[in-house]
């Protein structure tokens, strides 16, 4: 069996890792669920002395390779990510004994929790037993990373927040640009600036906070200088769904750009939402284990409080840019919105976030909601089952499921029909304030 380290507490590896399990003498490869997120994680790891590299972008070859080692029941993200990893390991000059794959996993109801087992089996069958896989579990809010945990939790969280903010700036302004392609160019420069801040070594928490703030203010100025016309009449479309598929351009066939091409602006749920949700679930599990009043619970609550404070502090820099598009102050708001349809104590994972997020977005005044999910995804299927009731209770707002299985789709047709429904809904609710809850 190859080297797979599934870490679910701080001491699993320890400060002195077992022989062959240290990351210090390996290059860590980061999957690119999002380009900016992977770039930021590489910078964060660099700041604590870990050499890392973003994996190549997914493509049709990735999908073909992944399909070769699966039987057809697996969801699209599993096939794509498996293909990415096998493609990487097969490239000339790749040294498995000097490399490692960074992977997150989950103990929830989704098949995502089984990705790691299949990945390890395939790598071993292909002779890559020496390729180490470092996997973090959501059971403790992704805080277990052995020798790198404490530092990575701080700088990695700043990377998640900064990447969400810069992506939100991209989607806020790209539809309104007057010079096509300029916003994408600024986006690349903003990523470079954020990564520069994240990669700085030896910073304390306070210094890190202000360094990232300075970088974000620079990004704010970059986006402000883009020639744009915000008076354009565009439909505001909320985007929820399975986290990988909604954020991974190859998997969703660049659906966000299709929405923009058809006269829309996309409000896309970010990555921080999921991290903060795992914090809530970590506390719920501690209560179930009779640890309501324990040191573990105190640590979990303190971590959650600090992360939310840091997030609010950074987002406060963009009150004007994100006015009317403010994300919820607490993920528990989404869980409570979902409760009449999917009680969050029993409906775990992205289904409750998608349903609660759809209600939140509708109350914020979006004109339609797109749910992006892999075909056969349980979270998508359950969400789709309750969306008719949600739409009825919200006055008929259109919620469209976009399922993806790797096959080419006529997205232009589907998006055009959906956008017409969004226009009709907006006409019906004309005069309702867009940003009022």
N, C-alpha and C positions, 0 to 999 in steps of 0.2 A: 504494500500500500504506500502510495506516495506521501510526501510531507504536506499534510493539511492541518492547519492550526485554527480550530474554531474557538474563539476567545469569548467567554461570557462573564469574566470577572477580572479585576485588575491584577490578581496574583497568578493567573493561569500560566503565564510564561514567567513572570517575575522580572525583577531588575537584572538578574543574571540568567538569561535564557539558556535552555538546554542546547547542547552542541548541535549545530546544524539548523537551529531554529531562529537564529538572529537575523534581523533585517540589515544589520550594519554592513554585511559583506555581500549583499544582493541588491540588484536593481528591482524596484517595485513597480510593476506596470498597472496603470489605473484605467479601468474601462471608462469609456466616455458616454455615460448616459446623457450627459450634457457636455458640450465642448468646454464651456466656461467653468463648469463645476469640476471637471477633470483637471483643467489647467490650474485652478485654484488649489486643489488638493495636492498636486505636484509641488506647488510653491510652498504650501503649508508643511509638507514633509521635508522639503529642502531646508526649511528654517530649523528643523530639529535633527539635521544631519542624515536624513534618509534620502538616498538617490532614487528618484522616481521619474517615470516617463508616461505620457499619455499614449494609450493604445491607438493604433490606426483607426480611422473612421470606418464604421460598418458599411458594407456594400453587398451587392448581389452574391459575390463570392463567399462572404461570411454566411449568408443565408443558405447557400448551397451546401457548404461544409457542415453547418449545424444540422441541416435536414438529413444529411448522410448518416449522422450518428444518433438520430432520434427516430421514433416510430410513427410520428404524425399526431399523437395525442398531446404533445407538448405545446405550450403557448409560444407565440412569436418571440417574445423577449428571451425565452430560454434558448430557442434555436439560434437567434442572432448572436447572443453573448457567447454561447458555446462555440459558434463558428469563428467569432472574433479571436477567442483564446487559442483555438487550434491553429488558425491562420498565423497568429503571432508566433506560436511555438514552432511552426514549420518553416519559418523564414530563414534564409541562409545566415549563418553566423550566430543564431540564437543559442545561448548556453543555459540550459535548464538549471544547472547546479549553481549558477550565479544570478538567478532570476526568481521573482516571486510575483504572484497575481494578487491584487487587493480585491476583496470581495465582501459585500455585505450580505447578510442572510436574515431570515425572520422565522419566528416560531408560530406565526399566525396561520390562518386557514388557507392561504394562497399557495399554489404550487411553487412559488418562489423559494420556500424553505427546502425544496428538494433539488434545486439547481446544483448546489454544491456537490451532492452525492453523485449525480450524473457526470458533472464536470470532472471530478476526481477519477471516476471509473474510466472515462474516455481517455484522459491524459495518461493513465497507467497502461491502458491497452496499447496506446501509441508509443510507449517507451519513454514517457516524460515523468517517471517516478520522482526524479530529482527536482522537478518544478514545484516549488512551494506555493501553497495557496493560503493566504492569511484572511480569515473570514471573521467579521464582527457580527455579533448577534443583536437583534433588536430587543432581546429579553431584558437587557439592562440599559436601554436607551443608547446603545452603541458606545458605551463608555469603556468597554474592556479592550484594551490594545496592548496589554503586557508592558513591555519596556518603554513604549512610546505613548502610553495612554494619557497621562496627565497633560503633557504638552500638546499632543494632537487634539485633545478635546477642546482646548482653548483656541488654537490657531485654526483648526479644522472648522469649528463653528463660525468663526469670522469669515472663512472662505465660503461657507454655505450662505451666510447672510449677504455678503458682498455680491456673490454670483447671482442670487435671486434679485437683488436690487438693480444690478446692471442689466440683467435680462429684462426686467420690468421697464427700465428706461428705453431699451431697444424697441420693445413692443409698443410702448406709449407713443414714440415719436416716428418710427419708421413709416407707418401708413401716411403720415402728413408731410414727408420730406419733399422738397422742391427739386432736389438734385438726386436722381435715383442712384442708390448705392452708397451715398454718403453716410447714412446712419450705420450701415454695416461696417464701414471703414472706421468710424468713431468707436463702434463697439469693440473692434479688435484692439484699438489703442487703449480703451478703457480696461480691457482684460489685462493688457500688459502692465498698466499702472497698478491695478489691484494685486497682481501677482508679485510685482516689485515690493509692495508693502508687506505681503504675506510671507515672502521669502527671507525677510530680515531676521537675523539670528539674535538670540540673547535678550529678547524683549520681555518685560514683565506684562502682566495682564493689563495694567493701566496704560503702559507705553504702547502695547499692541492695539488697544482700543483707539487711542488717539492717532496712531499711524494709519489704521484702516479708515478712520474718519477723514483724515487729510486726503487719502487716496480717493475716497468717494466724493469729496468736494471737488477734486480735480475732474473726476468723471462727470459730475454735475455741470461743470463749466463747459466741458467738451460737448455734451449733448445740447446745452443751451445755445451754442454757436451754430448748430445745424440750421440752415435755411428751411423753414417749414411753415405750413399754413394750417394752424390748429382750428380754423373756422370751418374746415371741410365737414360736411354732414356725413358722418360715418356711423354704422351700427356698432354698438359695443357688445362683443360676444364673450361671455365667460367660458373658460375651458377647464374642465375637470377630467377625472378618469384615472386609470392605472398610471402610476407615477413614471414608469419607464417609457411606456408607449406615448404618453402625452408630451414628454420632454425630448424624446429621441427622434430626430428629424428623419432618419432613414426609415424607422419603423412606421411612423405615421405619414410617410410620403410628403413631408413638409406641408402638412395641413394648415399650419398657422399662416404661411404665405398665401395659400389659396384663399383663406378667409380675408386676408388683406387685399388680394387681387379682386375680390368680389365686393369691395366696399366696406370692409369691416376693420375693426381694431380688436385684437385679442387680449383678454385679461386672463392670463395663464397662472394657475396655481403652481407655487414654487416647491422647493425641496424642504425648506425650513418647516413647513406645515407638517410633513411626515415626522421629522425629528422631534418636534414638540408633541406630536401625538404619541410617539413611543415613550416620552416622558410620562404622559398621563397613564399609559398602560403599565409602565413599570411600577408606578404607585399603586395601581389597582391590583397588580399581582402581589405586591407586598401586603396589602390589606387582606387579600384572600389567604395568605400564608400566616395570618395572625401577627403581622409586624407593623400594625398601624402606628404604634409608638415604639420606634426602634432607631438605632443609629443609621441603619440602611435607609429608612424612610426620611430621616432628617437630611441625609446627604442627597437623596433624590429630590426632595423639595427645594433645597438650596440650589442645586444645579439648575432646576427648572426656573426658579426665580431669577437667577443671574442671567440665564440665556434669554429669557423674555425681556429683561431690563436692557440687555445689550442690543437686542433686536429693535426695541422701541427707540432706543437712543439713536441708532443708525437711520432708521426710517424717518425720524423727526427732521432729518436734513432735507427731506423731499416732500414736505407737506404740499407745496404748490404743484409740483410735478405730478403727484399721485392723488390730487384732490378728486373725490368722487370714485376713486379706485383703491381705497384703503383696504388692506387685508385685515382680517379680524384680529382684535387685540389679544384674543386667547383662543386656542384651538377648541376649547370646551364649548365655545359659542356654536361651532359647527356641529358638535355632538348633540347639543340640546336641540338645534334645529332639526336634526335627523330623527330625534327620539320618537315622534308620532308614527314614523314609517319604519325605522330600523333602530330599536333600542340599542344604544352603544355598549351596554353591558354584555350583549350576546352577539351583536353584529360587529365583528372586528375588522379592522383594516380599511382599505380604500373605499369600500362600498359605503361606509358610514360617512367618510370624509367627502365623497362625491355627492351624496344626497344632501348632506348638511351644507356643503359648499354651494350646490346649486340653489338652495333656498336663500343662503346669504347673498349670493350674487344677484338673484332676482330682486331681493329687497333693496339692494344697492342700485337697481335701475338698469341692469343690462337688458339688451333687447332679445337675446337668445342664449342658449347654453349648449355647448358641444361637449359630449362625453367621449373621450378617446380611450379605447380599450382594445386589448388583443382579442381576436376571435376565440371563443370558448372560455374566456376569462370569467371565473366565478364572480369576482367583484362587479364586473360589467353586467353579467346576467342578472344578478340580484338587484343592482341599481336600476336596470331597465324595467324590471318587474314592478317597481314602485313609482317610477317616473310618471305614469299616467295620473296617479293620485296627486303627486306633487304638482304637476301642470294644472290640474283641475283646481287645486287649492290656491294656486298662485295666479289665477285669472287667465290661464291659457298660454302662458309663456312657452315657446317652443324649446324642447330639449331633444336634441338629436344624438343618437348613438352612432359613432363612427367606429366600426370594428375593422381591425387590420389583421391579415394573416400572411402577409408577404407577397400576395398576388397583386398585380396592377389593378387599379380601380379607376373608374371615371369620376374622379373627385370633383372636377369642374361642374358636372351635372348635379351631383349630390349637394355640393356647397351652394350652388345657385338656387336650388329648391329651398334649402334651409334658410338662406338669406332672405328669400321672398317671404317666408313664414315670419321671420324676425321683423321685416318691414311692416307686415300686416299687424303683428302684435304691438309694435311701437305706435302705429296709427291709433290703435284701440285705446292705448293708455296715454295718449298725447296730453301733455300738461302735468303729468306726474313727475315730481322732482327726481332726478337721476341719483342723487347722492344721499337720499334720506332713508334712514332705517326706521 
